[in-house]
Amino acid sequence: MKVLQVSLVSLTVGLHGASAATIRGERKTAVLYYPRYTGDFLTGWCTTTDQYAQGSMGYATELACCNAAFAGQSSGKCYSMLPAPPTTSPTGTGGPDAWYADYDLDFAKGVCKNKAPAPLGRRIYTTELACCKGEYATQTTGACLKSLPDPPTVSPTITGGPNVWYPNYDVDFAQGYCINKMPVPNGRQTFTSELACCKGAYATQTTGACLKSLPDPPTVSPTITGGPNVWYPDFDLGWANGACTNKMPVPTGRVTYDSELACCKGAYPGQESGACIKSLPDPPTVSPTITGGPNAYYADRSGDWAVGKCINTMPAPVGAKIYDTELACCKGEYAAQSSGACLAALPDPPTVSPTITGGPNAYYADRSVDWAVGKCIKTMPAPVGAKIYDTELACCKGEYAAQSSGACLAALPDPPTVSPTATGGPNVWYPDYTLGWENGACTNKAPVPQGRQTFDSELACCKGAYASQSSGACLKSLPDPPTVSPTITGGPNVWYADTTKAWENGVCINTMPVPNGRVTYDTELKCCKGEYASQSSGACLASLPAAPTASPISAATAEFFPIWSGWETGHCDNDPTKRTSGNSYSYATQAECCDAWFANQQSGACMGFDPTYGSKSPTQAPIQ
């Protein structure tokens, strides 16, 4: 599955030497078409009104615009607006060399066919075998492959075998090794060689059990030690100032990349300062953001997770994980969704959900009890947003690595007798929980307690284990303590949700210190949007010192102001009798107001609202 990363992956818009605005200026004598996004992909169309350009260079014909922006639109709205709309979708029409999945059949019985015309928006393959591999790679019945005229004797999908290796999680991590036994467990990462598997899955294994199990084990561990073509993130600089380095040796367990640019993209995708990209010898001039579209789906976070679905409305939110099909997005973001709302929203939903909804191979952290005594469970359905693991041991390692009580590991049917972590020593530091939180410090005394998280320096341990320690005891215990604590303790540029208030009355604050584990934002507005996006009262946004725009115009010349009646029903009006006390936000046009307050509104209620006072906004486009 091809997955795109939204933020830094796309800094290319300006790399071709001209901005979209410049190119449009050079072609201003030509008629250009731009996508008109209404908030609902199925109702979008193309227009010559350049206010909807939104960074697009425009298309020479309306058909070209529809093909580029609404190719997967099952409603056919865009094509229906053409002066001479095609009688069938200009996508693949089936035939000898156009194969697609037959979603009329249950996934377990699914096959590929080439009957014309192909359903609107269906992914097309040039061979039946390619279709089976692309659409039914995890089909355990092998129905699709069996339907081939000359089916392979062994499934060509990833099911294990000589060149497909994966970690054996049935044994303890310290004794873990790689196997190629088929079939591969669902969701398990695979590698093309046993050595690659050991490096990728057991890079921090101190026992060396995986490497020792190789037919010809290396005499020295083949770990990466840095150098010209090995880059990794420098976590000593802090997130906002973070950059990549190739200084050797590489810290234990640090993810590496083969170029500095790849490291910046992979390790700092949401870095708003752009420090990593700016540190490049030849940094790109403009950030290439992914703007969504027919082949860029992401989870719609504007509503409740239990009824969430995937959309391709552009632009995609910053940091959103991108999938190239709606089905792939549903599987990746709503795998444990018991309602099946995401799959049900597909143009051709599968009759049986192939997602994970809890059960034997779906473990997650039990948040109903205190973390110190927490364990992993598989009760279905899994809670909203819970991270899923395919074994109970993997869940304990991922969610309770620093749990000093060992409660999660102790709850395993066959708990490990010895901690599979590092054994302490000069370069292995861990938090000493016997001292209490405010007096806590880090130690490298061996052996490391069972399940305790370790760090490669005392400073890294203090930052990672005692980030919100208000006493600063850990940092003070360093041989050469910093004069100012490098931890996140709140302040002017660190905002978080105030959970002491009811959600409808909630606001964002920057009081220090930040509570342990709280998500932080660098502006109060971002915090309100991130934590209270669907707050019908609008309490958080109302608490802002100014409207969410760089320079709102004066009330004397403005007309439109926001009315908060709920996120999906909120709109902008220009009737002065409806303005409430405290609502001093003013905008010259309805479009400006909607863009400032309801930019990601899926219902399109704001732009669809008909102003009741005076003349309508001159920039309002008719909703078709």
RAJOLIN-V217831 format. One record per backbone hydrogen bond with DSSP energy under -0.5 kcal/mol. CO is the residue of the C=O (numbers start at 1). NH is the residue of the N-H. E is the energy in kcal/mol with one decimal. If there is no record, write none. Layout:
BEGIN
CO:NH:E
CO:NH:E
END
This chain:
BEGIN
1:3:-0.6
2:324:-0.7
4:6:-0.5
4:322:-1.9
5:9:-0.5
6:290:-0.9
7:10:-0.6
8:11:-1.1
10:12:-1.8
10:13:-0.6
12:15:-1.4
14:17:-1.4
19:23:-2.2
20:24:-2.5
21:25:-2.1
22:26:-2.1
23:27:-1.2
25:28:-1.2
27:30:-2.4
30:32:-0.6
33:59:-1.9
34:47:-2.7
35:37:-0.7
36:38:-0.6
36:45:-1.4
40:43:-2.0
41:44:-1.0
45:36:-3.8
47:34:-3.5
48:50:-0.6
49:52:-1.6
50:53:-1.8
53:56:-2.9
59:33:-2.4
61:65:-1.7
62:66:-2.3
63:67:-2.7
64:68:-2.0
65:69:-2.7
66:70:-2.2
70:73:-1.6
72:74:-0.8
73:76:-1.0
76:80:-2.1
77:81:-0.8
78:81:-1.0
79:82:-1.3
82:85:-0.8
89:91:-1.2
95:98:-1.8
98:95:-0.5
99:125:-2.7
100:113:-2.5
101:103:-1.1
102:105:-1.3
106:109:-1.4
106:110:-0.7
107:110:-0.8
111:102:-2.5
113:100:-2.4
114:95:-2.3
119:122:-2.0
125:99:-3.2
127:131:-1.8
128:132:-2.2
129:133:-2.4
130:134:-2.5
131:135:-2.7
132:136:-2.0
136:139:-1.4
138:140:-0.8
139:142:-0.6
142:146:-2.5
143:147:-1.1
144:147:-0.6
145:148:-1.4
148:151:-0.8
157:159:-1.3
160:159:-0.6
161:164:-1.6
164:161:-0.6
165:191:-2.5
166:179:-2.5
167:169:-1.1
168:171:-1.1
172:175:-1.0
173:176:-1.1
174:209:-0.5
177:168:-2.5
179:166:-2.4
180:161:-1.8
185:188:-2.1
191:165:-2.9
193:197:-1.9
194:198:-2.2
195:199:-2.4
196:200:-2.5
197:201:-3.1
197:202:-0.5
198:202:-1.7
202:205:-1.4
204:206:-0.7
205:208:-0.6
208:212:-2.4
209:213:-1.2
210:213:-0.6
211:214:-1.3
214:217:-0.8
221:223:-2.0
227:230:-1.7
230:227:-0.6
231:257:-2.7
232:245:-2.7
233:235:-1.0
234:237:-1.3
235:238:-0.7
239:242:-1.1
243:234:-2.8
245:232:-2.2
246:227:-1.4
251:254:-1.9
257:231:-3.1
259:263:-1.8
260:264:-2.2
261:265:-2.4
262:266:-2.4
263:267:-3.0
264:268:-1.8
268:271:-1.1
270:272:-0.8
271:274:-0.8
274:278:-2.7
275:279:-1.3
277:280:-1.5
280:283:-0.8
287:289:-1.2
289:291:-0.5
290:316:-0.8
293:296:-1.8
296:293:-0.6
297:323:-2.5
298:311:-2.5
299:301:-0.9
300:303:-0.6
304:307:-1.2
305:308:-1.5
309:300:-2.5
311:298:-2.4
312:293:-1.3
317:320:-1.9
320:6:-0.8
322:4:-1.1
323:297:-3.1
325:329:-1.7
326:330:-2.3
327:331:-2.4
328:332:-2.2
329:333:-2.9
330:334:-2.1
334:337:-1.5
336:338:-0.7
337:340:-0.7
340:344:-2.6
341:345:-1.2
342:345:-0.5
343:346:-1.5
346:349:-0.8
355:357:-0.5
358:357:-0.7
359:362:-1.8
362:359:-0.6
363:389:-2.5
364:377:-2.6
365:367:-1.0
366:369:-0.8
370:373:-1.3
371:374:-1.3
372:407:-0.5
375:366:-2.5
377:364:-2.4
378:359:-1.3
383:386:-1.9
389:363:-3.2
391:395:-1.7
392:396:-2.3
393:397:-2.4
394:398:-2.2
395:399:-2.8
396:400:-2.2
400:403:-1.5
402:404:-0.7
403:406:-0.9
406:410:-2.7
407:411:-1.2
408:411:-0.6
409:412:-1.4
412:415:-0.8
425:428:-1.7
427:429:-0.5
428:425:-0.6
429:455:-2.6
430:443:-2.6
431:433:-1.0
432:435:-1.2
433:436:-0.7
437:440:-1.1
441:432:-2.9
443:430:-2.3
444:425:-1.7
449:452:-2.0
455:429:-3.0
457:461:-1.8
458:462:-2.3
459:463:-2.5
460:464:-2.5
461:465:-3.1
462:466:-1.8
466:469:-1.4
468:470:-0.7
469:472:-0.7
472:476:-2.4
473:477:-1.3
475:478:-1.3
478:481:-0.8
487:489:-0.8
490:489:-0.5
491:494:-1.7
494:491:-0.6
495:521:-2.3
496:509:-2.6
497:499:-1.1
498:501:-1.1
502:505:-1.3
502:506:-0.5
503:506:-1.2
504:539:-0.6
507:498:-2.5
509:496:-2.4
510:491:-1.6
515:518:-1.9
521:495:-3.2
523:527:-1.7
524:528:-2.2
525:529:-2.5
526:530:-2.6
527:531:-2.7
528:532:-2.3
532:535:-1.5
534:536:-0.7
535:538:-0.8
538:542:-2.6
539:543:-1.1
540:543:-0.7
541:544:-1.4
547:549:-2.6
554:557:-1.0
554:558:-0.9
560:587:-1.9
561:573:-2.1
563:565:-1.0
563:571:-1.6
566:565:-0.6
566:569:-0.5
566:570:-1.7
571:563:-2.9
573:561:-2.1
574:576:-0.8
575:578:-2.1
576:579:-1.0
580:583:-1.8
582:584:-1.3
587:559:-2.0
587:560:-2.4
589:593:-1.7
590:594:-2.7
591:595:-2.5
592:596:-1.8
593:597:-2.0
594:598:-2.6
598:601:-1.5
604:608:-1.8
605:609:-0.8
606:609:-0.9
609:611:-0.7
617:620:-1.6
622:624:-0.7
END
